[in-house]
Amino acid sequence: MLLRSALIFFFFSGFSPEIIMRHDVDESEYIALAENYAGSAIRLNAGCGTFILPNVIITAAHVASVPQIGDDVTVDGIKYDIKKIINHPEFDMSRSIANDIAIIILEEDVPGVELAKLYYNNDEVGKEIIFAGTGWAGTGDKGMVEGSINKDRKMRAAQNRVDGARDDGFIRFTFDAPDSEDALPLEGISGPGDSGGPALWFDSEQAYIIGVSSHQNGRGMGKPEGVYNVYEFYTRVSEFTDWIETELKNNDIDLNQ
């Protein structure tokens, strides 16, 4: 009961970091970016996820562990029952946020859904990616403070660049301010409610999921959540491809179908 209470607290307090955008760009551009590039991302009852097969979603373990995840997933107004949720066996929120990745298997395929492929290489640093999510939206000049948050749950997307990798299975992003030479035209990071959503890298038109939204380092840097220059950490998918493939095989699912 204590662990479940902790998970609920962290999830809704913003530990699990809709998209936080540049304050000098109209948010309609972030919505348009999602319409073009976020087809594999899905809003769950709690947090977000990414379709890698018509019946398989990758998300964060801290999202899959909360009761609010429910028993189904809604796509285009149709509910699809969840068959099984598989958290990484070494995920233990009472100790750390490491191994923050989970698999959701649905009872049936979702027709026509766009799919992202798993990313296997360890050359993520320097790649420009797309974040996508439907959590709370805000801007980097104010951060995630009450009164400046948009909770409309629309799918938004943002650009960023992988600028680091940690030994404990995370890749790092920085929310660069508009005056930074590193800031991208639609620079952004994840916001509360986006946990489990993807960092997508595109090779031509094919999306690859290279990261899963896990947490943000704001308060640890003496900054509020969601302001410019905070770090965002995503679970590094390339570190977990063997585990994902094994779990799918154990459930009679062919990743290459």
Secondary structure by P-SEA (a helix, b strand, c coil): caaaaaaaaaaaaccccbbbbbccccaaaaaaaaacccccccccccccbbbccccbbbbbcccccccccccccccccbbbbbcccccccccccccccccccbbbbccccccbbbbbbbbcccccccccbbbbbccbbbccccccccccccccccbbbbbbbbccccccbbbbbbbccccccccccbbbbbccccccccbbbbcccbbbbccccccccccccccccccccbbbbcccccccaaaaaaaaaaacccccc
